Amino acid sequence: MTETTPNRRRMPSARRREQLLRVALAEFGGRGYHLTQMEHVAAAAQVSKALLYQHFASKEELFAEVTEAIVAELTGRLNAAVLAEHDSAQGIRAMIRVLFDYATAEPDAWALLIRHLDKPEVGLELRELRERLGTAFADLLLRRRRADPRLSPAALEVNERRARLLVPLMYGSMLSMVSWWLEHPGTERERAEQMAAEFIWLGLDRLRTGERLPKP
């Protein structure tokens, strides 16, 4: 089958592009960036490679557009959820809830994220998402501290540095928990969300009070 069939010819360009992006998302999510080739996407979309290249000049361009849409959608949801909460603990709960919602509603996009978020060499867009996640987590950690007039600039800087160290642990644990839950559907979502929130928040609370493991 080729793109010259009547059905193919009648599909508007914008609609065809959307279809190709949906198919590419499923391919990248299932195979990963490095194993996915343009012929895989063309075959799954039931079009020729020539038609695919009319819309996207390269695999890099196609992947960039797919991930750009994911980043825009997910960061929009996360920002809205966090801004609606004035308490740091509730902000973390809101972020966890958004991630569970997104993974449930968009399994292909979630699979792509999990495969590639910590591999920034495959695209700037996912590196940007990682930075945005980090900024959002840091803001939650520092929300009260930044509003405390008793803290000196030097003390606030110490807190900023500590928050930056904690950020990858926080979002890493959240993403891992969501992925684990998807693979274990017998576990109630509410319980999984609660465990994720408690793991992050109670651990942070102990750090804030100055508790540390003894040095070996």
Order of alpha helices (4+ residues) and beta strands (2+ residues): alpha-alpha-alpha-alpha-alpha-alpha-alpha-alpha-alpha-alpha
